[in-house]
Amino acid sequence: QIAAIFVLAIGFSKAILYVNQRVDILWLKSLVVVPFASILYIILFNRRIAFILTVVLSIVLGLMNANRIDFVIIGFAGGVAGIIAAEGMKHRWQIFKVGFTVSVVNIVVLLAFQAMGDFDPYRFMFYAISGFAGGMLSAFFAAFFIPVFEYVFNIPTDLKLLEFLDLNHPLLKDMVIEAPGTYHHSLMVGNLAEAAASGIGANPLLAKVAAYFHDVGK
């Protein structure tokens, strides 16, 4: 799964390079590709994997583009912003708040590069718009691919587990009507399992979901 995301990001970068022969959108490589991959890594895996792959992908993109250090810095900054903003997400719609955070960081970094040279108001506006668009596009693509990876690789992300914990889940609503005793028992076991999993360093959300549905067969 980790390699699949990395290959997808590189493929996305190659596609941008192809399109760039007709339209000048080379900036998309760092503003979109790295944060996009970073958001996927933090949601599907963990912070350590996300940070390491963000560093590697930023360097690879820099090497792929005439060893440009600015690509490395821009990609790394946006990727780290995506990791920090996406960690602990509770709802899928929050991905666009993550995109906004990445957009702000993109703009700041791009304008910092602009400030190093002669001030050009048109280029200033172009960088600001590019930074915002890059962050939101990274979130848009991540929102599309998260459920794809969840389904294809059967990954129990926190987002997916939280959906199962919703007491309005159809199966839980049926349980409270058909077997109220089992329903309340499952909720109690869920709380105990969550606390136990937290105590031993396991995934508390996964333990709680398993406890909620462990008696469905009855």
C-alpha positions in Angstrom: 0.0 0.0 0.0 2.9 2.4 0.9 4.5 1.7 -2.5 1.2 2.1 -4.3 0.8 5.6 -3.0 4.4 6.5 -3.8 4.0 5.2 -7.4 0.7 7.0 -7.8 2.4 10.3 -6.7 5.3 9.8 -9.1 2.8 8.9 -11.9 0.8 12.0 -11.1 4.0 14.0 -11.3 4.9 12.5 -14.7 1.4 13.4 -16.0 1.8 17.0 -14.9 5.2 17.1 -16.7 3.4 15.8 -19.9 0.6 18.4 -19.6 3.2 21.1 -18.8 4.5 20.9 -22.4 1.3 22.7 -23.3 0.3 24.7 -20.2 2.7 26.2 -17.7 1.6 24.3 -14.5 4.9 22.9 -13.4 4.2 24.3 -9.9 1.6 21.6 -9.4 4.4 19.1 -8.9 5.3 20.3 -5.4 2.1 22.2 -4.4 -0.2 19.2 -5.1 1.7 15.9 -5.4 3.6 15.9 -2.1 0.8 17.1 0.2 -1.6 14.8 -1.6 0.6 11.8 -0.8 1.3 13.0 2.7 -2.4 13.3 3.5 -3.0 9.7 2.3 -0.1 8.4 4.3 -1.1 10.0 7.6 -4.8 8.9 7.2 -4.1 5.4 6.0 -1.0 4.6 8.1 0.7 6.8 10.8 2.8 9.9 11.4 6.2 8.2 11.1 5.5 6.7 7.7 3.9 9.9 6.5 6.9 12.1 7.5 9.6 9.7 6.1 7.8 9.3 2.8 7.2 13.1 2.6 10.9 13.7 2.9 11.7 11.1 0.3 9.1 12.2 -2.2 10.1 15.8 -1.9 13.7 14.9 -2.6 12.7 12.6 -5.5 10.6 15.4 -7.1 13.5 17.8 -6.7 15.9 15.4 -8.4 13.4 14.8 -11.2 13.2 18.5 -11.9 16.8 19.5 -12.5 17.8 19.2 -8.8 15.7 22.2 -7.9 15.9 22.8 -4.2 12.8 25.1 -4.3 10.7 22.1 -5.3 12.0 20.1 -2.3 11.3 22.9 0.1 7.9 23.7 -1.2 6.8 20.1 -1.3 8.2 19.3 2.1 6.5 22.3 3.7 3.1 21.5 2.2 3.5 17.8 3.0 4.3 18.5 6.7 1.3 20.9 6.9 -0.9 18.2 5.5 0.4 15.7 8.0 -0.2 18.0 11.0 -3.6 19.1 9.8 -4.9 15.7 8.8 -3.8 13.8 12.0 -6.7 13.0 14.2 -9.4 13.8 11.5 -12.8 12.7 12.7 -15.0 13.4 9.6 -14.3 13.1 5.9 -15.4 16.7 5.2 -12.6 17.9 7.3 -10.2 17.0 4.5 -11.0 20.4 2.9 -9.9 22.2 6.1 -6.7 20.3 5.7 -6.5 21.5 2.2 -7.0 25.1 3.4 -4.1 24.7 5.9 -1.9 23.4 3.1 -2.9 26.3 0.9 -1.9 28.8 3.6 1.5 27.2 4.0 2.0 27.0 0.2 1.3 30.7 -0.1 3.7 31.6 2.7 6.5 29.6 1.2 6.0 30.8 -2.3 5.8 34.4 -1.2 9.0 33.9 0.8 10.7 32.9 -2.5 9.2 35.9 -4.2 10.5 38.2 -1.5 14.0 37.1 -2.2 13.9 38.7 -5.6 12.5 41.9 -7.1 8.9 42.5 -6.2 6.5 41.8 -9.0 2.8 42.3 -8.2 1.6 40.0 -11.0 3.9 37.2 -9.9 2.9 37.9 -6.3 -0.7 37.3 -7.2 0.2 34.3 -9.4 2.0 32.7 -6.4 -0.8 33.4 -4.0 -3.4 31.9 -6.4 -1.2 28.9 -7.2 -0.5 28.2 -3.5 -4.2 28.2 -2.7 -5.2 26.1 -5.7 -2.4 23.6 -4.9 -3.6 23.0 -1.4 -7.2 22.6 -2.3 -6.4 20.3 -5.2 -4.2 18.1 -3.0 -7.2 17.7 -0.6 -9.6 17.0 -3.4 -7.5 14.2 -4.8 -6.8 12.8 -1.4 -10.6 12.8 -0.6 -11.1 10.8 -3.9 -8.4 8.2 -3.3 -8.9 7.6 0.5 -12.0 5.4 0.0 -10.4 3.7 -3.0 -7.4 2.6 -0.8 -9.7 1.7 2.0 -11.7 -0.6 -0.2 -8.9 -2.1 -2.4 -6.5 -2.8 0.5 -9.2 -3.3 3.2 -7.5 -0.7 5.5 -9.5 0.1 8.7 -8.7 3.8 8.8 -9.9 5.9 11.8 -12.4 7.6 9.5 -13.9 4.3 8.5 -14.0 3.1 12.1 -15.6 6.3 13.3 -18.4 5.7 10.8 -19.1 2.3 12.4 -19.2 3.9 15.9 -22.1 6.1 14.9 -25.0 5.0 16.9 -27.2 5.8 13.9 -25.6 2.9 12.0 -28.4 0.8 10.6 -27.2 -2.4 12.2 -27.0 -0.8 15.6 -30.4 0.7 15.2 -31.8 -2.7 14.4 -30.0 -4.2 17.4 -31.5 -1.7 19.9 -35.0 -2.6 18.7 -34.5 -6.4 18.3 -32.1 -7.0 21.2 -31.9 -4.1 23.5 -30.1 -6.1 26.2 -27.4 -7.2 23.7 -27.1 -3.6 22.5 -26.4 -2.2 25.9 -24.0 -5.1 26.7 -22.1 -4.3 23.5 -21.8 -0.6 24.4 -20.4 -1.5 27.8 -17.9 -4.1 26.3 -16.9 -1.4 23.7 -16.0 1.0 26.5 -14.0 -1.6 28.3 -12.2 -2.8 25.1 -11.3 0.8 24.2 -9.8 1.4 27.6 -7.9 -1.9 27.5 -6.6 -1.2 24.0 -5.4 2.2 25.0 -3.6 0.7 28.0 -1.6 -1.8 25.9 -0.9 0.5 22.9 -3.4 -1.2 20.5 -5.9 0.6 18.3 -8.7 1.7 20.6 -11.1 2.5 17.8 -10.7 -0.9 16.2 -11.3 -2.6 19.6 -14.4 -0.6 20.2 -15.9 -1.2 16.8 -15.2 -5.0 17.2 -16.9 -4.9 20.6 -19.9 -3.0 19.3 -20.6 -5.7 16.7 -19.3 -8.8 18.4 -22.8 -10.1 19.3 -24.5 -9.3 16.0 -24.6 -13.0 15.1 -27.2 -13.6 17.9 
